[in-house]
Amino acid sequence: MWRIWLLFDPRRALIGILAFAFAMVLVNHFVQLSTERYGSWLNEPAAMSTQ
């Protein structure tokens, strides 16, 4: 396992992994917001106040 880190710089590899994971999280959230089940509250009219 230690020989792998001789090929790759650990800091750059970990930053790349974290950037990829963050991009996947953003894509996942935007896909869910575009669905009818999870994104429908974006298209609803604002609630009227009862005061």
Residue frames as a rotation matrix with the C-alpha (Angstrom) as fourth column:
MET 1
0.565 0.825 0.000 0.00
0.825 -0.565 0.000 0.00
0.000 0.000 -1.000 0.00
TRP 2
0.411 -0.452 -0.792 2.81
0.231 -0.788 0.570 2.42
-0.882 -0.417 -0.220 0.77
ARG 3
-0.611 -0.676 0.411 4.12
0.548 0.013 0.836 2.08
-0.571 0.737 0.363 -2.78
ILE 4
0.177 0.749 0.639 0.94
0.966 -0.256 0.033 3.64
0.189 0.611 -0.769 -4.13
TRP 5
0.879 0.184 -0.439 1.75
0.332 -0.898 0.289 6.85
-0.341 -0.400 -0.851 -2.23
LEU 6
-0.208 -0.967 -0.147 5.15
0.314 -0.208 0.926 6.89
-0.926 0.146 0.347 -3.90
LEU 7
-0.534 0.082 0.841 3.34
0.845 0.035 0.533 7.28
0.014 0.996 -0.087 -7.22
PHE 8
0.240 0.743 0.625 0.82
0.565 -0.630 0.533 9.90
0.789 0.225 -0.571 -6.05
ASP 9
-0.815 -0.378 0.439 1.21
-0.076 -0.682 -0.728 12.98
0.574 -0.627 0.527 -3.90
PRO 10
-0.593 0.620 -0.513 -1.08
0.802 0.515 -0.303 12.28
0.076 -0.591 -0.803 -0.90
ARG 11
-0.557 0.394 -0.731 -2.24
0.141 -0.823 -0.550 15.90
-0.819 -0.410 0.403 -0.57
ARG 12
-0.678 0.288 -0.676 -3.23
-0.722 -0.433 0.540 16.19
-0.137 0.854 0.501 -4.22
ALA 13
-0.791 0.393 -0.469 -4.87
0.127 0.855 0.503 12.75
0.599 0.338 -0.726 -4.20
LEU 14
-0.564 0.595 -0.572 -6.96
0.785 0.172 -0.595 13.52
-0.256 -0.785 -0.564 -1.11
ILE 15
-0.548 0.361 -0.754 -7.98
-0.260 -0.931 -0.256 16.93
-0.795 0.056 0.604 -2.45
GLY 16
-0.772 0.239 -0.589 -9.01
-0.582 0.108 0.806 15.27
0.256 0.965 0.056 -5.71
ILE 17
-0.725 0.514 -0.457 -11.03
0.541 0.837 0.084 12.62
0.426 -0.187 -0.885 -3.89
LEU 18
-0.492 0.542 -0.681 -12.77
0.568 -0.392 -0.724 15.25
-0.659 -0.743 -0.115 -1.75
ALA 19
-0.640 0.250 -0.726 -13.50
-0.564 -0.795 0.223 17.45
-0.522 0.552 0.650 -4.77
PHE 20
-0.801 0.348 -0.487 -14.99
-0.225 0.579 0.784 14.47
0.555 0.737 -0.385 -6.62
ALA 21
-0.620 0.582 -0.526 -17.12
0.779 0.535 -0.326 13.52
0.092 -0.612 -0.785 -3.61
PHE 22
-0.531 0.405 -0.744 -18.36
0.144 -0.823 -0.550 17.11
-0.835 -0.399 0.379 -3.24
ALA 23
-0.732 0.247 -0.635 -19.27
-0.678 -0.358 0.643 17.24
-0.068 0.901 0.429 -6.93
MET 24
-0.759 0.463 -0.458 -21.18
0.222 0.845 0.486 13.97
0.612 0.267 -0.744 -6.62
VAL 25
-0.561 0.559 -0.610 -23.09
0.717 -0.040 -0.696 15.30
-0.414 -0.828 -0.379 -3.59
LEU 26
-0.580 0.329 -0.745 -24.07
-0.362 -0.924 -0.126 18.43
-0.729 0.197 0.655 -5.53
VAL 27
-0.774 0.293 -0.561 -25.22
-0.504 0.252 0.826 16.39
0.384 0.922 -0.047 -8.53
ASN 28
-0.721 0.508 -0.471 -27.22
0.604 0.794 -0.070 14.09
0.338 -0.335 -0.879 -6.27
HIS 29
-0.524 0.533 -0.664 -28.97
0.436 -0.502 -0.747 17.01
-0.732 -0.681 0.030 -4.56
PHE 30
-0.590 0.297 -0.750 -29.83
-0.645 -0.732 0.218 18.75
-0.485 0.613 0.624 -7.82
VAL 31
-0.807 0.332 -0.488 -31.18
-0.152 0.682 0.715 15.50
0.570 0.652 -0.500 -9.30
GLN 32
-0.615 0.600 -0.511 -33.37
0.788 0.465 -0.403 14.98
-0.004 -0.650 -0.760 -6.25
LEU 33
-0.509 0.425 -0.748 -34.61
0.064 -0.848 -0.526 18.57
-0.858 -0.316 0.405 -6.38
SER 34
-0.724 0.229 -0.650 -35.63
-0.688 -0.309 0.657 18.05
-0.050 0.923 0.381 -10.00
THR 35
-0.845 0.458 -0.276 -37.89
0.374 0.875 0.309 15.09
0.383 0.158 -0.910 -9.11
GLU 36
-0.095 0.923 0.372 -41.59
-0.131 -0.382 0.915 15.47
0.987 0.038 0.157 -8.37
ARG 37
0.493 0.341 -0.800 -41.37
0.634 0.489 0.599 13.89
0.595 -0.803 0.025 -4.92
TYR 38
0.064 -0.590 -0.805 -38.54
0.959 -0.187 0.213 15.96
-0.276 -0.786 0.553 -3.44
GLY 39
-0.864 -0.502 0.040 -38.59
0.487 -0.814 0.316 19.10
-0.127 0.293 0.948 -5.57
SER 40
-0.146 0.899 0.414 -42.31
0.818 -0.126 0.562 19.83
0.557 0.421 -0.716 -5.65
TRP 41
0.394 0.310 -0.865 -42.11
0.826 -0.532 0.186 22.36
-0.403 -0.788 -0.465 -2.80
LEU 42
-0.664 -0.690 -0.289 -40.04
0.458 -0.681 0.572 24.62
-0.591 0.247 0.768 -5.06
ASN 43
-0.853 0.357 0.380 -42.99
0.287 -0.286 0.914 25.12
0.435 0.889 0.142 -7.42
GLU 44
-0.009 0.897 -0.442 -45.69
0.982 0.092 0.166 25.67
0.189 -0.433 -0.881 -4.77
PRO 45
0.221 0.125 0.967 -46.93
0.131 -0.987 0.098 29.19
0.967 0.105 -0.234 -4.14
ALA 46
-0.816 -0.559 0.144 -45.75
-0.022 -0.220 -0.975 30.87
0.577 -0.799 0.168 -0.97
ALA 47
-0.269 0.717 -0.643 -47.97
0.920 0.388 0.048 30.29
0.284 -0.579 -0.765 2.08
MET 48
0.042 0.391 0.920 -50.18
0.041 -0.920 0.389 33.19
0.998 0.021 -0.055 3.06
SER 49
-0.933 -0.350 -0.080 -49.76
0.109 -0.063 -0.992 34.53
0.342 -0.935 0.097 6.58
THR 50
-0.129 0.946 -0.297 -52.80
0.755 0.288 0.588 34.26
0.642 -0.149 -0.752 8.84
GLN 51
-0.634 -0.168 -0.755 -52.33
0.702 -0.535 -0.470 37.52
-0.324 -0.828 0.457 10.67
